[in-house]
Amino acid sequence: MITGTATSAGRVSWPSWIALDLALFAMLAAFGLAPHSSHFYDQNDNNAQASPPQSPTAASADEQAQSTKDRELARKVRRAVVSDKSLSTYAHNIKIIAQNGVITLRGAVRSDNEKRAIAAKATEIAGANNVTDEMSVRPKG
């Protein structure tokens, strides 16, 4: 045990620590989490497409089947889309949902050409009657 007189020099009281922590959290919130422009949220707006579908029979990302066959089917389509470097980032980030052998494509792409290219890749892998195209075209601008 160390004995001697303790001075308050170099010590910070609990209320001071709390005040410092609160100031730090406020600075982090202001600088680290705030978007720099309104365009921040538009950079990749495919999350808006991930909202629950309007149709009760349409598949959503949280309904991705857990069967090995469906996971493998979705993986093959995703690999085909991502490996095509002529597609935009929007196209690379579309939602690909495999359920009972049927692929659902959902999200925004930059052009009709991208939409057709992705649908063709999915059709080649899953078959002509096994692709549901729910993609939308959102041109840059």
C-alpha positions as CSV (number, residue, x, y, z in Angstrom):
1,M,0.0,0.0,0.0
2,I,1.3,3.4,-0.9
3,T,1.1,5.9,1.9
4,G,1.5,9.6,1.8
5,T,-0.5,12.7,1.1
6,A,-2.6,12.8,-2.0
7,T,-3.1,16.1,-3.8
8,S,-5.8,17.0,-6.1
9,A,-3.3,18.1,-8.7
10,G,-3.5,15.9,-11.8
11,R,-6.9,14.5,-10.9
12,V,-10.1,15.1,-12.7
13,S,-13.4,14.8,-10.9
14,W,-16.2,12.6,-12.1
15,P,-18.4,15.4,-13.3
16,S,-15.5,16.7,-15.4
17,W,-15.0,13.3,-17.0
18,I,-18.7,13.1,-17.8
19,A,-18.6,16.6,-19.4
20,L,-15.5,15.6,-21.4
21,D,-17.2,12.4,-22.6
22,L,-20.3,14.3,-23.6
23,A,-18.3,16.9,-25.5
24,L,-16.4,14.1,-27.3
25,F,-19.7,12.3,-28.3
26,A,-21.1,15.5,-29.5
27,M,-18.1,16.2,-31.7
28,L,-18.1,12.6,-33.1
29,A,-21.8,13.0,-33.9
30,A,-21.3,16.3,-35.6
31,F,-18.2,15.4,-37.7
32,G,-18.3,11.7,-38.1
33,L,-21.9,10.8,-38.7
34,A,-23.4,13.9,-40.5
35,P,-23.6,13.7,-44.3
36,H,-21.5,16.3,-46.1
37,S,-24.2,17.0,-48.7
38,S,-27.7,15.9,-49.6
39,H,-26.1,13.8,-52.4
40,F,-24.7,11.5,-49.7
41,Y,-27.9,9.5,-49.6
42,D,-28.3,9.3,-53.4
43,Q,-25.0,7.7,-54.1
44,N,-26.4,4.2,-53.9
45,D,-30.2,4.3,-53.3
46,N,-30.8,0.6,-53.8
47,N,-31.7,0.4,-50.1
48,A,-34.9,2.2,-50.9
49,Q,-35.7,-0.8,-53.2
50,A,-35.2,-3.2,-50.3
51,S,-38.3,-2.1,-48.5
52,P,-41.0,-4.8,-48.2
53,P,-42.7,-5.5,-51.5
54,Q,-46.2,-4.3,-52.2
55,S,-47.3,-7.7,-53.5
56,P,-47.8,-10.4,-50.9
57,T,-46.2,-12.9,-53.3
58,A,-43.1,-10.9,-54.2
59,A,-39.8,-11.9,-52.5
60,S,-37.8,-9.6,-50.3
61,A,-34.2,-9.8,-49.3
62,D,-35.0,-11.1,-45.8
63,E,-36.9,-14.0,-47.4
64,Q,-33.8,-15.3,-49.1
65,A,-34.2,-19.0,-49.0
66,Q,-31.7,-20.9,-46.9
67,S,-31.5,-24.0,-49.0
68,T,-28.1,-24.8,-50.5
69,K,-29.5,-24.8,-54.0
70,D,-31.1,-21.3,-53.7
71,R,-28.0,-19.8,-52.0
72,E,-25.8,-21.3,-54.8
73,L,-28.2,-19.9,-57.4
74,A,-28.1,-16.4,-55.9
75,R,-24.3,-16.6,-55.6
76,K,-23.9,-17.6,-59.3
77,V,-26.1,-14.7,-60.4
78,R,-24.3,-12.2,-58.1
79,R,-20.9,-13.4,-59.4
80,A,-22.0,-12.9,-63.0
81,V,-23.3,-9.4,-62.3
82,V,-20.3,-8.2,-60.3
83,S,-17.8,-9.6,-62.8
84,D,-19.2,-7.5,-65.6
85,K,-17.1,-4.3,-65.2
86,S,-19.2,-2.5,-67.9
87,L,-22.1,-2.2,-65.3
88,S,-22.4,0.7,-63.0
89,T,-22.1,0.5,-59.2
90,Y,-25.9,0.7,-59.0
91,A,-26.1,-2.4,-61.2
92,H,-23.5,-4.2,-59.1
93,N,-25.6,-3.6,-56.0
94,I,-29.0,-4.8,-57.0
95,K,-30.8,-7.2,-54.7
96,I,-30.7,-10.8,-55.9
97,I,-33.1,-13.0,-54.1
98,A,-33.4,-16.8,-54.8
99,Q,-36.4,-18.5,-53.6
100,N,-37.5,-22.0,-54.7
101,G,-35.3,-21.8,-57.8
102,V,-36.8,-18.4,-58.8
103,I,-34.5,-15.3,-58.9
104,T,-36.0,-11.9,-58.1
105,L,-34.0,-8.9,-59.2
106,R,-34.8,-5.7,-57.4
107,G,-33.0,-2.3,-57.3
108,A,-32.1,0.7,-59.5
109,V,-29.8,0.6,-62.5
110,R,-28.5,3.4,-64.6
111,S,-30.0,2.4,-68.0
112,D,-32.2,0.0,-69.9
113,N,-29.1,-1.7,-71.3
114,E,-27.9,-2.5,-67.8
115,K,-31.4,-3.8,-66.9
116,R,-31.4,-6.1,-69.9
117,A,-27.8,-7.3,-69.3
118,I,-28.6,-8.3,-65.7
119,A,-31.8,-10.0,-66.6
120,A,-30.0,-11.9,-69.4
121,K,-27.3,-13.1,-67.0
122,A,-29.9,-14.2,-64.5
123,T,-32.0,-16.0,-67.2
124,E,-28.9,-17.8,-68.5
125,I,-28.2,-19.1,-65.0
126,A,-31.7,-19.8,-63.6
127,G,-33.7,-20.4,-66.8
128,A,-36.2,-18.3,-68.8
129,N,-39.2,-18.8,-66.6
130,N,-37.3,-18.5,-63.3
131,V,-36.5,-14.8,-63.3
132,T,-38.7,-12.0,-61.9
133,D,-37.4,-8.5,-63.0
134,E,-38.4,-5.8,-60.6
135,M,-35.5,-3.5,-61.4
136,S,-36.1,0.2,-62.2
137,V,-34.0,2.6,-64.3
138,R,-32.7,5.7,-62.6
139,P,-30.5,7.6,-64.9
140,K,-27.6,9.6,-63.5
141,G,-28.3,13.2,-63.1
